[in-house]
Amino acid sequence: MSKNTNAGDSPDHEQFWCTKDAVPSFSGQDKTYPVSKWIQDIEDNGDIFQWSPIQQLLVARRSLTGTAALWFRAEKTFKTWEELKTAISKEFPDTLDHKTVHELMSARKKKPSESLLEYLYTMKELGKRGKMPDYIAIRYIVDGIPDLESNKIMLYGVTTYSDLKDKFKIYEMVKEK
């Protein structure tokens, strides 16, 4: 039996290709996904999956879409993750201030296609990025549920995410009746 020496078939290589999708794509246009969060996602996943700096660079390059991908193709070749990280941070600076977060959360409504938990986690993440207290983010979450106020009454006054998840279970049972 011959031993396969192709580097592409190594367990490390397979593990890398299975984990590279852990990083969301970055377009540079989504106000709710700033470059600092994208960089942190790459570095956190790099730590968890023990990516080398070259693997981090490869994942970063492959996760660029839209405007960020156009920018990347128009720039010089970045040979290290540190070079790319510095350049992309300058090109797409974080602009998510408290006012913008409040406006985004106020405008965001639960979509018919998403579950209450999906909606909660999306809004929770947005609130955390804006350093918003949980009880305020929860008010926006409840306000964004398209239903009569009288049906949502049990959700008002909740101040923690764990309590809100518990109330969601009751709310969904009542809605099914």
N, C-alpha and C positions, 0 to 999 in steps of 0.2 A: 504494500500500500504506500503510495507516494504522498508525502506531506505537501499540502498546498501552501506555497510561499507568497501568493498574491496578497499584497497589503490590503487590497479592497475587500478581502474575505475575512479579515481578522475580527474577533469579537468586539474590539474597541471601535473599529470602523462601523460595524453593524449598529452598535449602541449609539454612536454619534448620529447616524442617519435616522435612527428611530427617535432621537430626542431633539433634533434641530427644529422640529415644528412646535416646540414648547414656547417659542418666541413669536408673538404676534407680528404681523407685518407693520411697517412704519411708512406712512405716506408723507408726513410733514404737514398735512392739511387737517387732521382730526384734532380739534381743540381738546378733546377729552383724553387724548393719548399723546402727551408731550414727549419730546426727545429725551428728557431726563428719565422718564418712566421706561421708555424703550431701552435705554442704556442700562438701567438697573435690571430690567428683565433679562437682558443678555448676560450681564455679570452674575446675577443670581443663578441662572440656569447653568452658566459656565462653572460656578462653584459646585452646584449640586451634581452635575454630570461630569465634572473634572475635565472640561474642555481646555485645550491648550490655547494660548493667545491667537494662534493661526486659525484654530477652529472657531473661536469667537468672531474673528474677522470674517470668516467664510459665512457663518450664520447671519451676521449683521448684513453683509452684502446681499445675501439671498432673500433677506426679509424686507428689503427696500422696495417700495411700490410707488406708483404715481409720481408726484412732484419730487419726492426724495430720490427715486430711482433716476429720474431725468437729471437731477443735480449731480448725482453720483457719476453717471456716464459722461457728463460734461467736465468733470474734474480730473485732476491727475490721479494716477493710480495710488491708492493708499496701501502701503505695504505692511502696516501694523494696525492692530485694533486701537491702540492709543492715538495714532494719527487720525483715523476715521472718527473716533469718538470726539476728539477736539474739534475737528472741522465741521462735523454735522451739528454739534452743539452751537457753534457760531452761526451756522446757516439757518437753523431752525430753533431759535431760542424759545424757551418756555414763556408763554404769555398768559397762562391761566391764573388770573387774579381772583380775589374773593367775589367781586361783582360779577365777573364772567361765570364763575361756578354757580352763583345764585340764579343767574339768568338761564343757564343751561338746565339746571335742575327744575326750575319753574316751568320751562318749556317742555321738558321731557315727560311724556305720558307713557303709560304701559301700553305696549302694542298687543293687538289681539293674538298675535302668533307667539308671544312669550308668556312663560309661566310667571306667577307672582314671585317665585324665588329668583328666577332669572332677572326680572325687573329689579327686585330688591338688591341683588348683588351688583348690578350695573350702576344703580344709583348710589349704593354704599361706596363703591370704588370712586365714583366722581366726587362724592362728599369728602372722602379721605384725601383726595388730591388737593382739594380746596381747603383742607384743614378745618372743615366744618364740624361743629359739635354733633354727635350722633342724634340727639333729640331734634335738632333742626332738620337734618337730612331725612329723618323719619317722617317729619311733617310733609316735606316735599314728596316723599314716596307715597304717602297716603293720599295727598292731594292729586297725584298723577294717576290714580286708579280711576278709570272711567266708570263711575257708578253713582247712584244717588247718595247724597250725604247721609241720609237716614240708614242706608245699607252699610255704610262705612263707619258708623258711629262707634262701633267696638274697637276700631283701629286708632281712633284719636286718643291722645293722652299717653300712648305707649312711648317709652323713652329709651328702650334698649332693643338691639336687633334680635336678641334671643326671644324677648317678649313679643316682638312683632311677628316673628316666624310662628310662634304658638298661636297668636291671634289670627294669622293667615289660615291656619288649619280650620279654625272655627268658622271664619268668614267663608271659606270655600265650601264647607259642609252646609252652611245656611244658604249659599247661592245655588247649590245643587237641588235644594228642595223646591 
